[in-house]
Amino acid sequence: MPQNPTIGFISAPAWFDPAPAEFPAVVAETVRTQQAPLPLQTFDYRLKSIAAVQPDLNLCAQSLQACGCDLVAQVGSPFAWAAVDGEAEARARRDAMIRAAGVPVVMTGLAIVDGLRALDAVRVAVNATYYEADWRDGFSHFLRMCGFDTIHVSTLVDQGLVPADASMAEYGWSMTPGLTLRSVRRTAEAAPQADAIVVTGAGTRTLALLKAMEADTDRPVIAADTVLYWAIARELGLTLKPEMGILARI
């Protein structure tokens, strides 16, 4: 592991990404962070469009390496799974960034898969928070392609916590802790036999809630924002602090 490693975050555009500021606080070691948002002018949030941004991901990874980053972390799970035919294609997207940058790369979507496997979880319940139907269905299908038994999946709309016509534009970047806790509790109640609960949507911030959610549901919680921190720490040999919940112990 490099001394005082630098982590570069590839963030979605038009959004203040908390990850570069949060990550140094969850590890015992001293680290530095850089950030490279994806270009805004050619970006939209349709899954078909997200599946086509590989050249931009590669360029961002290369740019971060040129800034001195020892590892690149890509924020947001759909960049790994949007429109893929299987896990191998998702990992090929990561490998393309590795070749472009010449440093290790972790992707949120793959970190979720790796975190579940580290827990030996098979049956999973998915809390898709603010996702719309195509994102919900695409993500749960990806988990099934990776070999998980997705026994339950629901969004805020499915759970009746927001209006039936709510969109990601309305709730995607405005999740509150109370709404997140209520939503995760409903997922746990709907799938008592699940080995773990997956919380997706990088706009759903779970760092301050992880331990409470795991105590409330009596299940491990693998959340898109915080499992990326686990993947970074594992790759670099860093020590996670206790506020990272069960992820700090696997």
Secondary structure as GFF3:
##gff-version 3
##sequence-region A 1 250
A	DSSP	beta_strand	6	11	.	.	.	ID=ss1
A	DSSP	alpha_helix	19	26	.	.	.	ID=ss2
A	DSSP	beta_strand	32	37	.	.	.	ID=ss3
A	DSSP	alpha_helix	47	50	.	.	.	ID=ss4
A	DSSP	alpha_helix	54	66	.	.	.	ID=ss5
A	DSSP	beta_strand	71	74	.	.	.	ID=ss6
A	DSSP	alpha_helix	78	81	.	.	.	ID=ss7
A	DSSP	alpha_helix	87	101	.	.	.	ID=ss8
A	DSSP	beta_strand	105	107	.	.	.	ID=ss9
A	DSSP	alpha_helix	108	118	.	.	.	ID=ss10
A	DSSP	beta_strand	123	127	.	.	.	ID=ss11
A	DSSP	alpha_helix	133	145	.	.	.	ID=ss12
A	DSSP	beta_strand	149	154	.	.	.	ID=ss13
A	DSSP	alpha_helix	168	171	.	.	.	ID=ss14
A	DSSP	alpha_helix	177	190	.	.	.	ID=ss15
A	DSSP	beta_strand	196	199	.	.	.	ID=ss16
A	DSSP	alpha_helix	210	217	.	.	.	ID=ss17
A	DSSP	beta_strand	221	223	.	.	.	ID=ss18
A	DSSP	alpha_helix	224	236	.	.	.	ID=ss19
A	DSSP	three_ten_helix	242	249	.	.	.	ID=ss20
###
